[in-house]
Amino acid sequence: MRVVAVSERPCPVWLVRAMTSAHDLVLGAALDDAYARGLLAETPGGVDFGPATSAAQVLGALSGTTRGLLHTRAAIMLATAAPTAAVRHATAALVLTGRIEPDVVDAFVASPSPEPGALADLLLAAERRAIAADVPQRRRWLLALADSLVLAGRGPQALRVLSAEIAADRDGGAYRSRLLGRLAELYAGQRPSVALACLRGALAHEGLDATSRVTLLAMVGALAARLGHPDTAALLRVAGSAHATGGNSASAAHLTLGRAAARSARGDLRGARDLLATLDPDAPALRREAAQIRVERIVSQLALGQYAEARAAIGHARADTLNAGLLGHGPVTALDCLRMVAIGELPEAAALAATTLDPRAPQVSQEVRALLVAVLAEVYYRRGEPGAARALLHDCLDDDREWPDRVMWTTVIGVAATDPASTARPRLLTGIVEDLRRSVHPLLPVPQFGPRLVRSALAGGDPDTARRVAELVAEVATQTPVPLWRALADQSRGLVARDAGALLAAVDGLRTTAARPALADALLDLAHGARVRRAQAWEAAREAAGLYGRIGAVGDQRTAERRADELATSRRVRVGRADERRRSGVDALTPAEARVAAMLAAGATKQQAAGSLFVSFHTVDTHVRSIYHKLGISSRLELVRVWDRHQPPKT
């Protein structure tokens, strides 16, 4: 009963046997007697307490020392079969008795299996009670404590632990360098300038071992690449040379991350993706780097418009038990919100962002907070709630924030810069362009922001800034000619040059992607095009309004509807009722939409239509939504009826 009381219930029978060292026959008889008396109960998962007693009653009769000994024995017995449960038992033993064998803690530190939060609790208890056998052991434990806190999503606590240890300055330069390296990793998502200073300080210490120096050099190169540091290429060369002579798996991972970030910075998204594919985040040797690897892969997928792949990667990252704490409330959550915004799942994105930013939720880094605030503000603006967006953005727009600390706020600044009522718009746009010219990396998770910045600059009477942003988008499209970036480059060029053909190309290109808000924006740009036929502009405005409505962007929907009304009442277009009925019917379909409609009306499925027309399923699905909107229908049966009425009579 004591064994069951200290265990996570139901307690496996094998653990009862191992803890009591009882013979099977004796144990069986004892359990049968306990079951019969209602003291214990047999369950499918093991042994639990029966109605006649409880764990509290059993534990209340034991001294702290006895309970501690039971927990110690359980920790030893479970170390292989259930390492996380074993760590919790070891922590309980340490709290109850004030001691535990250092070798037991060492074994857990060396194992990759325990859940990080449980291991962090054990190491915190060990640090408070100073049970380490010697200085080297204490150093190992403290570094492992910092790593475990980070992996468990307890970054602020890790910052406090490392800062206190550095301030104590008690164990020499080489150890201090390793602490500074850990601190830099944490500050990379808080204040990059501090992170760079920590890394430089770590490298300056004498006595730093060669392997640690190589890893620190690779970390400097990787961080510099993400920030667009002017010396990135040189820093990566130095790190590469050092790694070639004395690197390890950690330095290799940071070096690859740095090289991938350098390629992303100049728009080579496919090159960055291929480099990231060489890293295995599930490898035990890359446990500390696994989260960053996964995050950068997801950023790459979002940048390439691979939203389905990004969703799968996000799900896998959340399911990763080692990084569940960090990934469940950190960068991956923010990237999931950005994915939802990109494909038009605005209510879902806003709900997840608000939940993650709730003061009662686990604390997130400044970088993650910036992305989540940008998501919420974007949704508020699209809903037609600018007051809510401005109130949210107010505390994030710090005039004194400079590069590189400003880089992580680029997305927030980008949202604020699109507000037509903002008096700070010229200054915000100038800062964004300055940072993006160093590196387009901040734009990658939100590629649809490129044309919006162009539009904002033009509306503010700043064609030079608009042209510079359009050139940056075009540079990425040249380096990475995927449909999403080609369409965004066409849209940006069409806005700057007032080129109706480029805007049409952008609309056609975005129809082949899942970026529904970007498509709606391009349609509205087309509706405002100075050299677009009025009837065509009216159709674009109507389609944009419908698309905005379907994704919940009611503010944008009202804007598009107003534009459609302006065009419909214009003397130059004079859309009469008869003409409106004709243009909103089958005649309004594009040739591609007409082909899809014909096949569906004949009984083909979307998959069959995609195969016959040699296009993707998503393209067919986009056409179907447009067909339903133009015909004013909502089902396949209605499509068949409309199509049959449209066909000429048979002779």
TIVEX-453127 format. One record per residue (C-alpha): z negated, x negated, y. Coordinates in steps of 0.05 Angstrom, whole numbers, padded with zeros to 5 digits. Layout:
REM residues N
[rec [Z X Y]],
...
//
This chain:
REM residues 651
[rec [00000 00000 00000]],
[rec [-00013 -00059 00047]],
[rec [00056 -00087 00032]],
[rec [00089 -00020 00047]],
[rec [00048 -00013 00111]],
[rec [00072 -00078 00142]],
[rec [00144 -00069 00120]],
[rec [00203 -00032 00151]],
[rec [00202 00032 00111]],
[rec [00226 00051 00061]],
[rec [00203 -00014 00030]],
[rec [00247 -00040 -00027]],
[rec [00212 -00043 -00094]],
[rec [00234 -00115 -00103]],
[rec [00196 -00135 -00040]],
[rec [00133 -00100 -00066]],
[rec [00141 -00139 -00131]],
[rec [00153 -00205 -00096]],
[rec [00095 -00196 -00047]],
[rec [00044 -00175 -00100]],
[rec [00069 -00222 -00155]],
[rec [00055 -00164 -00203]],
[rec [00083 -00158 -00273]],
[rec [00135 -00103 -00278]],
[rec [00092 -00061 -00325]],
[rec [00030 -00068 -00281]],
[rec [00070 -00053 -00218]],
[rec [00103 00007 -00250]],
[rec [00037 00036 -00271]],
[rec [00006 00024 -00203]],
[rec [00065 00058 -00167]],
[rec [00064 00117 -00215]],
[rec [-00010 00126 -00201]],
[rec [00001 00122 -00125]],
[rec [00058 00172 -00130]],
[rec [00016 00220 -00170]],
[rec [-00041 00217 -00120]],
[rec [00005 00227 -00061]],
[rec [-00012 00159 -00031]],
[rec [00060 00135 -00036]],
[rec [00127 00170 -00045]],
[rec [00189 00148 -00082]],
[rec [00253 00153 -00040]],
[rec [00325 00133 -00053]],
[rec [00316 00072 -00009]],
[rec [00249 00048 -00036]],
[rec [00176 00064 -00026]],
[rec [00145 00103 00032]],
[rec [00078 00135 00046]],
[rec [00060 00201 00015]],
[rec [00024 00261 00046]],
[rec [-00045 00234 00028]],
[rec [-00045 00173 00074]],
[rec [-00006 00135 00127]],
[rec [00011 00065 00149]],
[rec [-00038 00071 00208]],
[rec [-00096 00086 00161]],
[rec [-00080 00027 00116]],
[rec [-00069 -00023 00173]],
[rec [-00131 00002 00210]],
[rec [-00174 -00022 00153]],
[rec [-00145 -00093 00155]],
[rec [-00165 -00151 00199]],
[rec [-00114 -00184 00243]],
[rec [-00115 -00246 00200]],
[rec [-00100 -00207 00137]],
[rec [-00043 -00170 00170]],
[rec [-00016 -00236 00197]],
[rec [-00017 -00266 00127]],
[rec [00021 -00206 00099]],
[rec [00074 -00212 00154]],
[rec [00080 -00287 00141]],
[rec [00091 -00275 00067]],
[rec [00142 -00220 00082]],
[rec [00180 -00267 00129]],
[rec [00186 -00319 00074]],
[rec [00207 -00268 00022]],
[rec [00260 -00236 00067]],
[rec [00288 -00299 00098]],
[rec [00352 -00297 00056]],
[rec [00361 -00224 00039]],
[rec [00344 -00194 00108]],
[rec [00338 -00250 00160]],
[rec [00329 -00203 00220]],
[rec [00272 -00166 00186]],
[rec [00243 -00234 00167]],
[rec [00244 -00256 00240]],
[rec [00208 -00193 00261]],
[rec [00155 -00206 00209]],
[rec [00147 -00278 00233]],
[rec [00139 -00253 00305]],
[rec [00086 -00203 00283]],
[rec [00049 -00257 00245]],
[rec [00050 -00303 00306]],
[rec [00025 -00249 00352]],
[rec [-00032 -00229 00305]],
[rec [-00056 -00298 00284]],
[rec [-00032 -00343 00340]],
[rec [00003 -00390 00292]],
[rec [00059 -00398 00242]],
[rec [00089 -00457 00207]],
[rec [00139 -00491 00254]],
[rec [00186 -00502 00195]],
[rec [00193 -00427 00187]],
[rec [00215 -00420 00259]],
[rec [00262 -00480 00252]],
[rec [00295 -00446 00192]],
[rec [00309 -00384 00233]],
[rec [00336 -00424 00292]],
[rec [00384 -00461 00246]],
[rec [00409 -00396 00214]],
[rec [00467 -00357 00245]],
[rec [00444 -00292 00213]],
[rec [00385 -00264 00252]],
[rec [00398 -00213 00307]],
[rec [00394 -00250 00374]],
[rec [00342 -00203 00405]],
[rec [00295 -00211 00346]],
[rec [00302 -00287 00347]],
[rec [00290 -00288 00423]],
[rec [00225 -00249 00414]],
[rec [00201 -00299 00362]],
[rec [00218 -00359 00405]],
[rec [00185 -00329 00466]],
[rec [00121 -00319 00426]],
[rec [00126 -00390 00400]],
[rec [00136 -00418 00470]],
[rec [00075 -00380 00497]],
[rec [00031 -00406 00441]],
[rec [00061 -00477 00443]],
[rec [00065 -00483 00367]],
[rec [00123 -00533 00366]],
[rec [00106 -00594 00326]],
[rec [00138 -00644 00374]],
[rec [00180 -00650 00437]],
[rec [00248 -00651 00403]],
[rec [00231 -00588 00365]],
[rec [00208 -00553 00429]],
[rec [00273 -00572 00463]],
[rec [00314 -00543 00406]],
[rec [00275 -00479 00408]],
[rec [00281 -00470 00483]],
[rec [00356 -00480 00483]],
[rec [00361 -00431 00424]],
[rec [00318 -00382 00463]],
[rec [00365 -00384 00523]],
[rec [00426 -00374 00477]],
[rec [00392 -00316 00440]],
[rec [00373 -00281 00505]],
[rec [00444 -00285 00529]],
[rec [00473 -00259 00464]],
[rec [00422 -00202 00465]],
[rec [00445 -00181 00535]],
[rec [00382 -00207 00569]],
[rec [00416 -00255 00617]],
[rec [00367 -00248 00675]],
[rec [00310 -00267 00628]],
[rec [00350 -00327 00604]],
[rec [00360 -00348 00677]],
[rec [00285 -00346 00689]],
[rec [00269 -00386 00626]],
[rec [00321 -00440 00642]],
[rec [00302 -00444 00716]],
[rec [00228 -00452 00700]],
[rec [00243 -00507 00650]],
[rec [00288 -00545 00699]],
[rec [00235 -00539 00753]],
[rec [00183 -00569 00706]],
[rec [00228 -00631 00698]],
[rec [00187 -00659 00641]],
[rec [00233 -00683 00586]],
[rec [00285 -00730 00615]],
[rec [00355 -00731 00644]],
[rec [00396 -00717 00581]],
[rec [00355 -00654 00565]],
[rec [00359 -00632 00637]],
[rec [00434 -00638 00634]],
[rec [00438 -00592 00575]],
[rec [00393 -00542 00611]],
[rec [00439 -00545 00672]],
[rec [00499 -00532 00628]],
[rec [00466 -00470 00599]],
[rec [00447 -00447 00669]],
[rec [00519 -00457 00693]],
[rec [00545 -00411 00638]],
[rec [00499 -00356 00663]],
[rec [00514 -00367 00737]],
[rec [00589 -00364 00723]],
[rec [00581 -00288 00724]],
[rec [00532 -00288 00782]],
[rec [00550 -00342 00833]],
[rec [00607 -00389 00812]],
[rec [00589 -00438 00867]],
[rec [00520 -00448 00836]],
[rec [00552 -00454 00767]],
[rec [00598 -00510 00790]],
[rec [00539 -00545 00824]],
[rec [00498 -00541 00760]],
[rec [00555 -00571 00719]],
[rec [00565 -00628 00769]],
[rec [00490 -00641 00768]],
[rec [00489 -00642 00692]],
[rec [00546 -00692 00689]],
[rec [00512 -00737 00739]],
[rec [00451 -00751 00695]],
[rec [00448 -00818 00659]],
[rec [00434 -00818 00586]],
[rec [00476 -00757 00572]],
[rec [00504 -00762 00501]],
[rec [00579 -00765 00493]],
[rec [00587 -00698 00457]],
[rec [00548 -00661 00511]],
[rec [00588 -00696 00565]],
[rec [00654 -00674 00534]],
[rec [00630 -00601 00529]],
[rec [00606 -00601 00601]],
[rec [00673 -00630 00625]],
[rec [00710 -00575 00587]],
[rec [00664 -00522 00617]],
[rec [00679 -00549 00687]],
[rec [00754 -00546 00673]],
[rec [00750 -00475 00646]],
[rec [00710 -00449 00704]],
[rec [00754 -00484 00755]],
[rec [00816 -00453 00722]],
[rec [00787 -00382 00727]],
[rec [00771 -00392 00800]],
[rec [00837 -00424 00819]],
[rec [00805 -00490 00839]],
[rec [00856 -00538 00870]],
[rec [00835 -00594 00823]],
[rec [00841 -00552 00759]],
[rec [00898 -00592 00729]],
[rec [00863 -00658 00739]],
[rec [00797 -00631 00713]],
[rec [00830 -00605 00650]],
[rec [00865 -00672 00639]],
[rec [00799 -00709 00643]],
[rec [00766 -00659 00596]],
[rec [00825 -00664 00548]],
[rec [00821 -00740 00546]],
[rec [00746 -00738 00534]],
[rec [00753 -00686 00479]],
[rec [00805 -00728 00443]],
[rec [00755 -00785 00437]],
[rec [00690 -00748 00422]],
[rec [00695 -00673 00424]],
[rec [00668 -00618 00379]],
[rec [00683 -00544 00366]],
[rec [00647 -00522 00430]],
[rec [00686 -00570 00475]],
[rec [00751 -00550 00439]],
[rec [00736 -00476 00453]],
[rec [00720 -00488 00527]],
[rec [00781 -00532 00535]],
[rec [00827 -00479 00504]],
[rec [00795 -00425 00548]],
[rec [00808 -00469 00609]],
[rec [00880 -00482 00590]],
[rec [00891 -00407 00578]],
[rec [00859 -00391 00645]],
[rec [00904 -00442 00680]],
[rec [00965 -00408 00650]],
[rec [00940 -00340 00670]],
[rec [00926 -00365 00741]],
[rec [01001 -00377 00751]],
[rec [01024 -00314 00714]],
[rec [01041 -00342 00646]],
[rec [01006 -00286 00608]],
[rec [01042 -00296 00542]],
[rec [01025 -00370 00542]],
[rec [00952 -00353 00555]],
[rec [00952 -00302 00499]],
[rec [00981 -00352 00450]],
[rec [00927 -00403 00467]],
[rec [00871 -00352 00459]],
[rec [00899 -00332 00391]],
[rec [00882 -00402 00366]],
[rec [00807 -00388 00375]],
[rec [00768 -00351 00322]],
[rec [00709 -00314 00354]],
[rec [00681 -00299 00284]],
[rec [00673 -00373 00268]],
[rec [00599 -00392 00262]],
[rec [00610 -00455 00303]],
[rec [00634 -00413 00362]],
[rec [00577 -00364 00362]],
[rec [00558 -00379 00434]],
[rec [00630 -00377 00458]],
[rec [00651 -00315 00418]],
[rec [00636 -00265 00473]],
[rec [00678 -00303 00525]],
[rec [00736 -00311 00476]],
[rec [00737 -00236 00463]],
[rec [00732 -00219 00536]],
[rec [00791 -00264 00555]],
[rec [00832 -00235 00498]],
[rec [00820 -00164 00524]],
[rec [00837 -00185 00595]],
[rec [00902 -00214 00568]],
[rec [00918 -00148 00532]],
[rec [00904 -00107 00594]],
[rec [00948 -00153 00635]],
[rec [01005 -00145 00587]],
[rec [00998 -00069 00586]],
[rec [00976 -00070 00513]],
[rec [00926 -00014 00522]],
[rec [00922 00008 00449]],
[rec [00910 -00063 00427]],
[rec [00857 -00071 00481]],
[rec [00821 -00009 00458]],
[rec [00819 -00035 00386]],
[rec [00793 -00103 00410]],
[rec [00739 -00069 00452]],
[rec [00717 -00029 00392]],
[rec [00714 -00091 00349]],
[rec [00674 -00129 00402]],
[rec [00623 -00073 00406]],
[rec [00617 -00071 00331]],
[rec [00601 -00145 00329]],
[rec [00527 -00145 00311]],
[rec [00515 -00215 00338]],
[rec [00539 -00197 00408]],
[rec [00522 -00123 00410]],
[rec [00472 -00130 00467]],
[rec [00516 -00172 00513]],
[rec [00580 -00136 00497]],
[rec [00552 -00066 00496]],
[rec [00528 -00069 00568]],
[rec [00570 -00125 00598]],
[rec [00640 -00150 00608]],
[rec [00672 -00110 00552]],
[rec [00644 -00045 00578]],
[rec [00673 -00060 00647]],
[rec [00740 -00077 00616]],
[rec [00739 -00012 00577]],
[rec [00729 00025 00642]],
[rec [00788 -00012 00673]],
[rec [00831 00006 00612]],
[rec [00813 00079 00621]],
[rec [00831 00077 00695]],
[rec [00898 00044 00678]],
[rec [00919 00098 00629]],
[rec [00891 00157 00670]],
[rec [00826 00172 00634]],
[rec [00790 00178 00700]],
[rec [00731 00223 00682]],
[rec [00714 00181 00621]],
[rec [00718 00116 00662]],
[rec [00673 00143 00716]],
[rec [00622 00169 00667]],
[rec [00617 00103 00629]],
[rec [00614 00061 00693]],
[rec [00559 00105 00723]],
[rec [00519 00102 00659]],
[rec [00524 00026 00656]],
[rec [00504 00019 00729]],
[rec [00444 00065 00722]],
[rec [00381 00028 00742]],
[rec [00349 00048 00676]],
[rec [00405 00014 00636]],
[rec [00403 -00060 00617]],
[rec [00418 -00104 00676]],
[rec [00489 -00131 00683]],
[rec [00517 -00192 00718]],
[rec [00545 -00190 00788]],
[rec [00615 -00198 00761]],
[rec [00608 -00138 00715]],
[rec [00575 -00098 00770]],
[rec [00634 -00113 00816]],
[rec [00684 -00087 00765]],
[rec [00644 -00023 00751]],
[rec [00636 -00009 00826]],
[rec [00711 -00018 00834]],
[rec [00723 00032 00777]],
[rec [00678 00085 00808]],
[rec [00706 00076 00878]],
[rec [00777 00080 00851]],
[rec [00761 00146 00816]],
[rec [00728 00174 00879]],
[rec [00788 00157 00922]],
[rec [00836 00189 00872]],
[rec [00792 00251 00869]],
[rec [00795 00258 00944]],
[rec [00723 00237 00955]],
[rec [00730 00179 01004]],
[rec [00659 00188 01032]],
[rec [00629 00175 00963]],
[rec [00674 00114 00953]],
[rec [00656 00084 01020]],
[rec [00582 00094 01009]],
[rec [00588 00058 00942]],
[rec [00629 00001 00970]],
[rec [00587 -00010 01032]],
[rec [00536 -00057 01001]],
[rec [00589 -00097 00963]],
[rec [00630 -00119 01022]],
[rec [00593 -00181 01046]],
[rec [00627 -00214 01105]],
[rec [00591 -00280 01091]],
[rec [00616 -00285 01019]],
[rec [00664 -00344 01012]],
[rec [00707 -00374 00958]],
[rec [00692 -00383 00900]],
[rec [00636 -00331 00900]],
[rec [00684 -00281 00932]],
[rec [00732 -00285 00872]],
[rec [00690 -00240 00827]],
[rec [00691 -00186 00881]],
[rec [00767 -00186 00888]],
[rec [00775 -00119 00851]],
[rec [00723 -00086 00896]],
[rec [00756 -00114 00958]],
[rec [00823 -00091 00933]],
[rec [00799 -00019 00926]],
[rec [00767 -00021 00995]],
[rec [00830 -00051 01026]],
[rec [00870 00011 01006]],
[rec [00827 00057 01048]],
[rec [00870 00078 01108]],
[rec [00808 00092 01149]],
[rec [00778 00023 01139]],
[rec [00775 -00019 01203]],
[rec [00764 -00081 01159]],
[rec [00829 -00072 01122]],
[rec [00867 -00130 01155]],
[rec [00810 -00179 01141]],
[rec [00802 -00155 01069]],
[rec [00876 -00161 01055]],
[rec [00878 -00232 01084]],
[rec [00821 -00253 01039]],
[rec [00852 -00222 00977]],
[rec [00919 -00256 00988]],
[rec [00884 -00323 01000]],
[rec [00847 -00317 00934]],
[rec [00906 -00291 00894]],
[rec [00949 -00349 00918]],
[rec [00899 -00395 00885]],
[rec [00899 -00354 00821]],
[rec [00925 -00285 00801]],
[rec [00871 -00282 00748]],
[rec [00829 -00229 00785]],
[rec [00891 -00184 00787]],
[rec [00904 -00187 00712]],
[rec [00857 -00131 00688]],
[rec [00884 -00085 00744]],
[rec [00959 -00102 00751]],
[rec [00972 -00033 00783]],
[rec [00934 -00057 00844]],
[rec [00992 -00102 00865]],
[rec [01038 -00047 00893]],
[rec [00977 -00011 00923]],
[rec [00960 -00073 00963]],
[rec [01032 -00077 00986]],
[rec [01030 -00005 01007]],
[rec [00964 -00015 01044]],
[rec [00990 -00076 01082]],
[rec [01053 -00038 01103]],
[rec [01012 00022 01126]],
[rec [00969 -00026 01167]],
[rec [01030 -00055 01201]],
[rec [01026 -00123 01165]],
[rec [01094 -00134 01131]],
[rec [01080 -00209 01122]],
[rec [01019 -00195 01078]],
[rec [01058 -00141 01041]],
[rec [01113 -00191 01027]],
[rec [01064 -00244 01002]],
[rec [01032 -00196 00953]],
[rec [01101 -00173 00929]],
[rec [01120 -00246 00917]],
[rec [01057 -00257 00876]],
[rec [01073 -00196 00833]],
[rec [01145 -00219 00825]],
[rec [01121 -00288 00804]],
[rec [01080 -00258 00748]],
[rec [01139 -00215 00727]],
[rec [01183 -00277 00725]],
[rec [01133 -00315 00683]],
[rec [01118 -00255 00639]],
[rec [01178 -00207 00638]],
[rec [01144 -00149 00603]],
[rec [01160 -00076 00623]],
[rec [01095 -00066 00661]],
[rec [01102 -00126 00707]],
[rec [01177 -00118 00716]],
[rec [01165 -00046 00739]],
[rec [01109 -00066 00786]],
[rec [01152 -00121 00815]],
[rec [01208 -00071 00827]],
[rec [01159 -00023 00859]],
[rec [01131 -00077 00905]],
[rec [01200 -00101 00924]],
[rec [01223 -00029 00936]],
[rec [01165 -00017 00983]],
[rec [01176 -00081 01023]],
[rec [01252 -00076 01026]],
[rec [01255 00000 01029]],
[rec [01301 -00004 00969]],
[rec [01310 00063 00935]],
[rec [01343 00030 00874]],
[rec [01283 -00014 00863]],
[rec [01236 00045 00867]],
[rec [01279 00083 00816]],
[rec [01278 00023 00770]],
[rec [01202 00020 00777]],
[rec [01195 00093 00757]],
[rec [01242 00084 00697]],
[rec [01204 00021 00676]],
[rec [01135 00053 00682]],
[rec [01158 00112 00639]],
[rec [01160 00064 00581]],
[rec [01087 00044 00590]],
[rec [01021 00081 00582]],
[rec [01002 00067 00655]],
[rec [01004 00140 00678]],
[rec [00969 00130 00746]],
[rec [01017 00074 00762]],
[rec [01076 00119 00744]],
[rec [01050 00174 00789]],
[rec [01041 00124 00846]],
[rec [01112 00100 00837]],
[rec [01138 00171 00837]],
[rec [01101 00185 00902]],
[rec [01129 00120 00932]],
[rec [01198 00145 00912]],
[rec [01184 00212 00945]],
[rec [01168 00175 01010]],
[rec [01228 00129 01004]],
[rec [01269 00127 01067]],
[rec [01336 00121 01031]],
[rec [01323 00169 00974]],
[rec [01361 00234 00969]],
[rec [01317 00291 00992]],
[rec [01326 00333 00929]],
[rec [01309 00272 00887]],
[rec [01249 00257 00930]],
[rec [01225 00328 00924]],
[rec [01230 00325 00847]],
[rec [01192 00259 00848]],
[rec [01136 00289 00890]],
[rec [01131 00350 00845]],
[rec [01128 00306 00783]],
[rec [01076 00260 00815]],
[rec [01033 00320 00833]],
[rec [01035 00346 00761]],
[rec [01018 00278 00733]],
[rec [00961 00268 00782]],
[rec [00934 00336 00763]],
[rec [00935 00320 00689]],
[rec [00894 00257 00698]],
[rec [00843 00289 00745]],
[rec [00866 00254 00809]],
[rec [00861 00317 00850]],
[rec [00860 00280 00917]],
[rec [00925 00244 00900]],
[rec [00952 00310 00873]],
[rec [00941 00344 00940]],
[rec [00977 00286 00975]],
[rec [01037 00293 00929]],
[rec [01039 00368 00937]],
[rec [01038 00361 01013]],
[rec [01097 00313 01008]],
[rec [01135 00362 00964]],
[rec [01121 00418 01014]],
[rec [01146 00375 01071]],
[rec [01210 00360 01034]],
[rec [01220 00433 01013]],
[rec [01214 00458 01084]],
[rec [01255 00403 01115]],
[rec [01318 00425 01151]],
[rec [01356 00370 01116]],
[rec [01340 00393 01046]],
[rec [01332 00470 01052]],
[rec [01314 00481 00980]],
[rec [01328 00555 00971]],
[rec [01296 00598 00918]],
[rec [01357 00601 00873]],
[rec [01368 00526 00879]],
[rec [01294 00513 00865]],
[rec [01297 00555 00802]],
[rec [01359 00517 00779]],
[rec [01330 00448 00794]],
[rec [01264 00465 00760]],
[rec [01299 00486 00697]],
[rec [01340 00450 00644]],
[rec [01387 00423 00696]],
[rec [01330 00383 00726]],
[rec [01321 00342 00663]],
[rec [01346 00270 00662]],
[rec [01397 00251 00608]],
[rec [01342 00217 00568]],
[rec [01297 00277 00574]],
[rec [01354 00324 00554]],
[rec [01367 00284 00491]],
[rec [01293 00287 00471]],
[rec [01290 00362 00487]],
[rec [01352 00376 00444]],
[rec [01323 00340 00384]],
[rec [01254 00373 00390]],
[rec [01286 00442 00399]],
[rec [01326 00428 00335]],
[rec [01262 00416 00297]],
[rec [01253 00341 00299]],
[rec [01184 00310 00307]],
[rec [01167 00261 00363]],
[rec [01168 00204 00312]],
[rec [01237 00225 00287]],
[rec [01263 00230 00358]],
[rec [01237 00161 00374]],
[rec [01271 00132 00312]],
[rec [01337 00166 00325]],
[rec [01339 00147 00399]],
[rec [01314 00076 00387]],
[rec [01255 00083 00435]],
[rec [01180 00079 00426]],
[rec [01137 00139 00407]],
[rec [01101 00132 00474]],
[rec [01168 00137 00511]],
[rec [01184 00202 00475]],
[rec [01114 00228 00490]],
[rec [01123 00212 00565]],
[rec [01190 00248 00565]],
[rec [01158 00309 00531]],
[rec [01104 00314 00585]],
[rec [01158 00310 00638]],
[rec [01201 00362 00602]],
[rec [01143 00411 00597]],
[rec [01126 00401 00670]],
[rec [01198 00412 00694]],
[rec [01209 00473 00650]],
[rec [01141 00503 00664]],
[rec [01123 00509 00590]],
[rec [01066 00486 00546]],
[rec [01089 00491 00474]],
[rec [01146 00472 00426]],
[rec [01161 00546 00415]],
[rec [01173 00557 00489]],
[rec [01218 00496 00490]],
[rec [01261 00525 00434]],
[rec [01268 00591 00471]],
[rec [01287 00558 00537]],
[rec [01336 00511 00503]],
[rec [01369 00567 00464]],
[rec [01380 00608 00527]],
[rec [01410 00547 00562]],
[rec [01462 00534 00507]],
[rec [01532 00564 00517]],
[rec [01548 00624 00471]],
[rec [01581 00607 00406]],
[rec [01654 00628 00398]],
//
